[in-house]
Amino acid sequence: MLQPRPDVPPRAHFSRKPATALLASLLAASFWTGHPMTAEAAEVAVELEAAEAPAPQSYEVPVTAIAASTVLLTAERDSVEITWRAPVQWPVAEGSPIGNGFGYRGEVCAGCSTYHLGVDLFPGYGAPAMSIADGVVTTVSSNGGWGSYVVVEHTINGQRVNSLYAHLIPGSAPVVPGQFVEVGQSIGQVGNSGTTTATHLHFELTVGGAHVDPVWWLRNNIPADPTL
């Protein structure tokens, strides 16, 4: 019987009875091929041949863990509020009454022009006048006709657009020239300063330096809400 060498750590023991024939075959084959195998090397080969692969392991995720994870993901999803902000919007609340429109009109008051370069909107005294788009404030001032007014310059669809908001309550403009404003940001409160017969917002638009009908332009440039 083979004895283990003292300088070699012992290998795990297993029964060699079923492998006796295999051991003999390995020794004989090595002899006839001209590469004799030592008994110990043959023993190792038999052990490797006889070794069984470990049984596959499996892990089952508890149902409670799956449920808890689902609840967490659902809560995170529901906590996200998807909102959409139009890049262009009305200067006052939508649905506000519209008075004198763009173009020729009769003499509505002493000193009022007969060619109206804007549109008169009636959201009510103190209502916010809002920037129609992102832009930069260029003017915060007052004069006899417009009263207190603000002008904002925008770039919309690659064009330079200026919006003017007149007849504001004096001192209500919270902005200054050079300030960046976002679409919908309040730039003053609707009043009746200047040459006017009633509280309203006089709103003008120039596109590339030319006056355009503000109502027509807004209706053609305010995109539909894609979330509806």
Sequence and secondary structure as in RCSB ss.txt:
>XXXX:A:sequence
MLQPRPDVPPRAHFSRKPATALLASLLAASFWTGHPMTAEAAEVAVELEAAEAPAPQSYEVPVTAIAASTVLLTA
ERDSVEITWRAPVQWPVAEGSPIGNGFGYRGEVCAGCSTYHLGVDLFPGYGAPAMSIADGVVTTVSSNGGWGSYV
VVEHTINGQRVNSLYAHLIPGSAPVVPGQFVEVGQSIGQVGNSGTTTATHLHFELTVGGAHVDPVWWLRNNIPAD
PTL
>XXXX:A:secstr
     TTS        GGGHHHHHHHHHHHHHTT    HHHHHHHHHHHH            HHHHHHHHHHHHH
HHHT       SS  SS TT  B S SEE    STT  SEESEEEE   TT EEE SSSEEEEEEEEETTTEEEE
EEEEEETTEEEEEEEEEE TT     TT EE TT EEEEB   SS SSS EEEEEEETTEEE HHHHHHHHS   
TT 
